[in-house]
């Protein structure tokens, strides 16, 4: 259940940014996975695909960076680093 909470939070942020941009579609996202976030790239991709269904981010490319530093302040989290919208 932790996974869906994290993804719901991410999708809320994506929806907010999409509305602010006035865009209809997200092309790609760059996301940093904390060393202690309990996500692998593959696991996060699976959950993202489910959470993005029916949203502006459906079909968007994910660029995932798996962090290894357990002392990083965001080691337990998932951080949206950038988002690219359709032109």
N, C-alpha and C positions, 0 to 999 in steps of 0.2 A: 504494500500500500504506500510505502514511502516513495517509491518510484513515481506513482501517479500524482502524488502531491507535488513533487518537484517539477514534473512535466506540466501540471496544471498551472503552476506559478510561472513557468517559462512561457507557456502559451498565452497567459494573460498579458505578460510583458510584450510579447510579439504582437498581439492584437492591439495593444495600446500604441505601440510604435507604428504599426501599419496605419491605424486611423490618423495619427498625427502627421504621417507622411502623405496621407491622401492616396495611398496606393491600394490596388486591388489584390496584389500578389507579392509574396516573398519569394525571391529567387534562391537565396542561400543564407545560411547562418553559420557563424563561427562560435563554437561553444567550448569552454574549458571545463573539463571534468576533474574535480579535486581528487587528490591522492586517496582521501578517505571517504569519498562520496559513494562508494560501493557500486559504481557504474564502470563497466567496460565500454569501449566504443560500440561494440555490437549490441550490447544490452540496451544502451541509451538509444541507439538507432531504432531498435524494435519498439520501444516505448514512445519515441518521438513519432514514428509513423502512425501509431494508433491515436495519439493525442492531436496530431495535425489534421486528421481526417475532417473534411468539411470546413476547414479554415483557410485563410489566405496563405498559410505555410504548407498546405498539402502539396507534396511533390518537391518541396524545396531541398536543395543540396545541403547536407550537413558537413561542416569541416570541424572535426572533433580533435581536441588536443587533450591527451591524457597526461595529467600532471603527476609527478612522482614525489614532490616535496611535501612530506607530512607536516612540516612546520609552517607551511604557507598559511596565511590568515584565512584563505578560502579553501583549505584542504578538504573540508567536509561538504563543500557546496558544488554547485553547477553555475557557471558564470557565462552569461551571454556577452561575448566580446564584440561582435558586430553583426549587422544584418544588412542584406542587400535586397533592394526592392526592384520590381520590374520597371523598366523605364517607360 
